[in-house]
């Protein structure tokens, strides 16, 4: 039997959803603010004072700022309110932003020389080197992803705010490790060759497709928290769950295919440049 509507509203953060009165979380704002301040100081006055590395171009800075903005949008305001109180499908949008959009943007925006001082302790470097190996990153990401989507753990995170924070932190950390072999800012930690990057990204889409298919095709509601939530947008709990599974399945898979396409053209351009250099060297040698 469902609880009375006023009790449900109290349990789920309010009687109605609003696009214009989304909650802002001080901890998220403070964390993003500190990251931004550290980044700007590192690429600006600290870089010049300690000769840390070359100047950072506007494209790289834009990637980092877009990554931070993605985090802010995902963890504050309407997306966060819908995710935490009303819709499983909105939660899937939030997770895609935190795992498939934000991490590669932050990595693309961070110059390697900015990270090296943090990795000087040998133990830290060894741990990162181990965790960012392709097989290790694959295992860590998928164990975290699959485990947190099991109904018992997923519902527990929704019902306990501190545990929900832990879930999001684990998602983001695992996603950074997952993207590292493709967009690593530190060449000394190794980057996969172009064809292996494409195979690696394709492999990552397989477990996510299986989980999303199981959620989409389920004929019962897997997450009771959302079954008890106030209904919005005329979506039943099962319709909402199926929509969430499709969001994970189709747009989530599409992100991997876009990344594979980018890697392919980057690799093909590199091959063409290498062939052109070889032809120039042969021509010079023949004279």
C-alpha positions in Angstrom: 0.0 0.0 0.0 1.4 3.4 -0.9 2.0 6.1 1.7 -0.3 9.2 1.8 0.7 11.9 -0.7 1.8 14.4 2.0 4.2 11.8 3.4 5.5 11.0 0.0 6.1 14.7 -0.7 8.1 15.0 2.5 10.1 11.9 1.8 10.9 13.0 -1.8 11.9 16.6 -1.2 8.7 18.5 -1.9 5.2 18.3 -3.3 5.9 19.2 -6.9 8.8 19.6 -9.3 9.8 23.0 -10.5 12.1 23.9 -13.4 12.9 27.3 -11.8 13.5 26.4 -8.1 16.1 23.7 -8.3 18.2 23.1 -5.2 21.9 24.2 -5.2 24.2 22.1 -3.0 26.9 24.1 -1.2 29.3 21.2 -1.1 29.1 20.8 -4.9 29.5 24.6 -5.5 32.5 24.7 -3.1 34.1 21.6 -4.7 33.8 23.0 -8.2 34.9 26.4 -7.1 38.1 24.9 -5.5 38.8 22.9 -8.6 38.4 26.0 -10.8 40.6 28.1 -8.5 43.3 25.5 -8.4 43.2 25.0 -12.2 43.4 28.7 -13.0 46.2 29.3 -10.5 48.1 26.3 -11.9 47.9 27.3 -15.5 48.4 31.0 -14.7 50.6 32.5 -12.0 52.0 29.2 -10.6 53.0 28.0 -14.1 54.9 31.2 -14.8 56.5 31.4 -11.3 57.7 27.8 -11.3 58.1 27.3 -15.0 55.8 24.2 -14.8 55.1 23.9 -18.5 53.9 25.5 -21.7 51.0 27.9 -21.8 47.5 26.3 -22.0 45.5 27.1 -25.2 42.0 28.3 -25.1 40.6 25.0 -26.4 42.0 23.1 -23.5 40.7 25.6 -21.0 37.3 25.5 -22.6 37.2 21.7 -22.2 38.0 21.9 -18.5 35.4 24.6 -18.0 32.8 22.6 -19.9 33.6 19.6 -17.7 33.1 21.6 -14.5 29.9 23.1 -15.9 28.6 19.6 -16.7 29.3 18.6 -13.1 27.4 21.6 -11.8 24.4 21.0 -14.1 24.3 17.3 -13.1 24.5 17.8 -9.4 22.4 20.9 -8.9 19.1 22.3 -10.1 16.4 20.5 -12.0 18.3 17.5 -13.1 19.4 16.7 -9.6 15.9 17.3 -8.1 14.3 15.1 -10.7 16.9 12.4 -10.2 16.7 12.4 -6.4 13.0 12.8 -5.9 11.0 11.8 -9.0 12.4 10.0 -12.0 14.7 7.1 -12.7 15.1 8.4 -16.3 16.4 11.7 -15.0 18.9 9.8 -12.8 20.2 8.0 -15.9 20.7 11.4 -17.6 22.6 12.6 -14.6 24.8 9.4 -14.6 25.6 9.8 -18.3 26.7 13.4 -17.7 28.9 12.4 -14.7 30.5 9.3 -16.3 30.6 9.8 -20.1 30.7 13.6 -20.6 32.4 15.2 -17.6 35.5 12.9 -17.2 36.9 13.1 -20.8 36.4 16.9 -20.8 38.3 17.4 -17.6 41.1 15.1 -18.8 41.3 16.9 -22.2 41.5 20.2 -20.4 44.2 19.3 -18.0 47.9 19.5 -19.1 50.1 16.7 -17.9 52.6 19.1 -16.2 49.8 20.3 -13.9 49.3 16.7 -12.6 53.0 15.6 -12.3 53.7 17.4 -9.0 50.7 15.5 -7.4 52.2 12.2 -8.6 55.7 12.6 -7.3 55.3 10.1 -4.4 56.3 6.7 -5.9 53.3 5.0 -4.3 50.9 7.3 -5.9 52.4 6.9 -9.3 52.5 3.1 -9.0 48.8 3.0 -7.9 47.7 5.2 -10.8 49.8 3.3 -13.3 48.2 0.1 -12.2 44.6 1.5 -12.1 44.8 3.0 -15.5 46.0 -0.1 -17.4 43.2 -0.9 -19.8 42.2 -4.3 -18.3 42.2 -2.8 -14.8 40.3 0.3 -15.8 37.8 -1.9 -17.6 37.3 -4.1 -14.6 37.1 -1.2 -12.1 34.6 0.7 -14.1 32.2 -2.2 -14.8 32.3 -3.6 -11.3 31.3 -0.1 -10.0 28.8 0.5 -12.7 27.0 -2.9 -12.4 27.1 -3.2 -8.6 25.5 0.2 -8.1 22.7 -0.6 -10.5 21.7 -3.7 -8.5 18.3 -2.8 -7.0 19.5 -3.3 -3.4 22.4 -0.9 -3.7 20.7 1.5 -6.0 17.7 1.9 -3.6 20.0 2.2 -0.6 21.8 5.1 -2.2 18.6 6.9 -3.0 17.4 6.5 0.6 20.6 7.5 2.3 22.1 10.8 1.1 25.7 10.1 2.3 25.7 6.8 0.5 24.4 8.6 -2.6 27.4 10.9 -2.4 29.7 7.9 -2.2 28.0 6.4 -5.2 28.5 9.5 -7.3 32.2 9.8 -6.2 32.8 6.2 -7.2 31.1 6.7 -10.5 33.2 9.7 -11.3 36.5 8.2 -10.1 35.9 5.0 -12.1 34.9 6.9 -15.2 38.1 9.0 -15.0 40.1 5.7 -14.9 38.0 4.3 -17.8 38.7 7.3 -20.1 42.4 7.6 -19.1 43.9 5.1 -21.7 42.1 7.1 -24.4 42.7 10.8 -23.4 45.5 10.6 -20.8 47.3 13.8 -20.2 50.4 11.9 -19.1 52.2 10.1 -22.0 54.5 8.3 -19.5 51.6 6.4 -18.2 50.9 5.0 -21.7 48.1 5.5 -24.2 46.7 2.8 -26.3 47.4 2.9 -30.1 44.5 4.1 -32.3 43.0 0.7 -33.3 43.3 -0.6 -29.7 41.5 2.5 -28.4 38.6 1.8 -30.7 38.4 -1.8 -29.6 38.7 -0.7 -25.9 35.8 1.8 -26.3 33.7 -0.7 -28.1 34.2 -3.2 -25.3 33.1 -0.7 -22.7 29.7 -0.3 -24.5 28.9 -4.0 -24.1 28.3 -4.3 -20.4 26.3 -1.1 -20.3 24.1 -2.3 -23.2 23.4 -5.5 -21.3 22.5 -3.7 -18.1 20.3 -1.2 -19.9 18.6 -3.9 -21.9 17.7 -5.8 -18.7 16.3 -2.6 -17.2 14.4 -1.6 -20.3 12.9 -5.0 -20.9 11.9 -5.7 -17.3 8.2 -6.1 -16.8 8.3 -5.0 -13.2 9.7 -2.0 -11.4 13.2 -2.8 -10.2 13.6 0.3 -8.0 10.8 0.7 -5.4 12.0 4.2 -4.4 10.7 5.5 -7.8 7.6 3.4 -7.5 6.7 5.4 -4.4 7.7 8.7 -5.8 5.2 11.4 -6.8 4.4 11.0 -10.5 5.5 13.8 -12.9 5.1 14.3 -16.7 2.4 11.6 -16.7 5.0 8.8 -16.5 4.2 5.6 -14.6 7.0 4.1 -12.6 7.5 1.3 -15.2 7.4 3.7 -18.2 9.9 5.9 -16.4 12.2 2.9 -15.8 12.0 1.8 -19.4 12.7 5.3 -20.6 15.7 5.4 -18.2 17.0 2.1 -19.6 16.6 3.4 -23.2 18.5 6.6 -22.3 21.4 4.5 -20.9 21.2 2.1 -23.9 20.9 4.5 -26.9 22.5 7.9 -26.1 25.0 6.1 -23.8 26.0 3.8 -26.6 26.1 6.7 -29.0 28.6 8.5 -26.9 31.0 5.6 -27.2 30.5 5.4 -31.0 31.2 9.1 -31.3 34.4 8.6 -29.3 35.3 5.7 -31.6 34.7 7.9 -34.6 36.9 10.7 -33.2 39.7 8.2 -32.4 39.5 6.7 -35.9 39.9 10.0 -37.7 42.6 11.1 -35.3 44.5 7.8 -36.0 43.9 8.0 -39.8 45.2 11.6 -39.9 48.3 10.5 -37.9 48.9 7.6 -40.4 48.6 10.0 -43.3 51.1 12.5 -41.8 53.5 9.7 -41.1 53.3 8.4 -44.7 53.8 11.9 -46.0 57.0 12.3 -43.8 58.3 9.0 -45.1 57.8 10.1 -48.7 59.6 13.3 -48.1 62.5 11.5 -46.5 62.7 9.0 -49.4 62.6 11.9 -51.9 65.4 13.7 -50.0 67.5 10.6 -49.9 67.1 9.9 -53.6 68.6 13.3 -54.4 
